[in-house]
Amino acid sequence: MPWKKSPPLNGYYAVIFSSTKSDNLNGYAEMDELTMTLAMEQTGFLGYEAVVNGNKSIFISYWESLSAIEKWKHDSVHKQAKSQAKKWYKRYLSQICKVEHTHLNESE
């Protein structure tokens, strides 16, 4: 399950990262795994969701606060990963949104 626990009903933040990967992905998989591991250890990290279709993806991470997002933004490993963005992505868009309402339906 991508959430640490059930999502709050409201008042948290989503960072939406949509991208199209380039053909040069040298070192990408290793850095992706490392940053995911580190992000999940961050105070204020709530969970994530991801959809991948070929070289296009949407990754949404959820955070308790803007200050938690800001702290992760300045993490040295995360900054190192971001420095490779022009090599690994043809296009990317990052957005921060406040979640006003949550409705979750899970069935197995």
C-alpha positions in Angstrom: 0.0 0.0 0.0 1.5 3.3 -1.0 0.1 5.2 2.0 1.7 4.8 5.4 -1.8 4.8 6.9 -5.2 5.9 5.6 -5.1 9.4 4.1 -6.4 12.3 6.2 -9.8 13.7 5.2 -8.3 17.1 4.3 -5.7 19.7 5.1 -2.7 17.9 3.6 -0.7 18.5 0.4 0.0 16.7 -2.9 3.0 17.2 -5.0 2.2 16.1 -8.5 5.1 15.3 -10.8 4.1 14.4 -14.4 6.9 13.6 -16.8 8.0 12.1 -20.1 11.3 10.3 -19.8 14.2 10.8 -22.3 16.1 8.0 -23.9 19.1 8.7 -21.6 18.2 7.0 -18.3 21.8 6.2 -17.2 21.7 6.1 -13.4 17.9 6.8 -13.2 16.7 3.5 -11.7 19.2 3.6 -8.9 18.5 7.2 -8.0 14.7 6.7 -8.2 15.0 3.8 -5.8 17.2 5.8 -3.4 15.0 8.9 -3.4 11.9 6.9 -2.9 13.4 5.1 0.1 14.6 8.5 1.6 11.3 10.3 0.9 9.3 7.6 2.7 11.5 8.1 5.8 10.9 11.9 5.9 8.8 13.4 8.7 5.6 14.5 7.2 5.5 12.1 4.3 2.1 10.4 4.1 2.3 8.2 0.9 2.2 8.2 -2.8 0.5 7.0 -6.0 2.1 6.5 -9.4 0.9 5.6 -12.9 3.3 4.7 -15.7 2.5 4.3 -19.3 5.6 3.7 -21.4 7.9 6.7 -21.0 5.1 8.9 -19.5 4.3 8.9 -15.8 2.4 10.7 -13.1 3.8 10.5 -9.5 1.9 12.1 -6.6 3.4 12.3 -3.2 1.4 13.3 -0.2 2.7 15.4 2.7 1.4 16.7 6.0 2.6 20.3 5.5 4.3 22.7 3.2 7.3 22.8 5.6 7.7 19.0 5.2 7.7 19.5 1.4 10.2 22.3 1.7 12.5 20.2 3.9 12.4 17.4 1.3 13.1 19.9 -1.5 16.4 20.8 0.1 17.5 17.3 0.9 21.0 16.8 -0.6 20.2 13.5 -2.3 16.9 14.9 -3.7 18.8 17.9 -5.0 21.3 15.6 -6.6 18.5 13.7 -8.4 16.9 17.0 -9.5 20.2 18.1 -11.0 19.9 15.2 -13.5 16.3 16.2 -14.6 17.4 17.7 -18.0 19.2 14.4 -18.8 16.4 12.0 -17.7 13.3 13.9 -18.8 12.1 15.3 -22.1 9.4 17.1 -20.2 8.3 17.4 -16.6 5.8 19.5 -14.6 5.8 19.7 -10.8 2.8 21.2 -8.9 2.0 21.5 -5.2 -1.7 21.4 -4.3 -3.6 21.6 -1.0 -6.1 18.7 -0.6 -9.4 20.1 0.5 -11.3 16.8 0.6 -10.6 13.1 0.4 -12.9 10.2 -0.4 -11.3 6.8 -0.5 -13.0 3.6 -1.7 -11.0 0.4 -1.5 -12.4 -3.0 -2.5 -10.5 -6.3 -2.7 
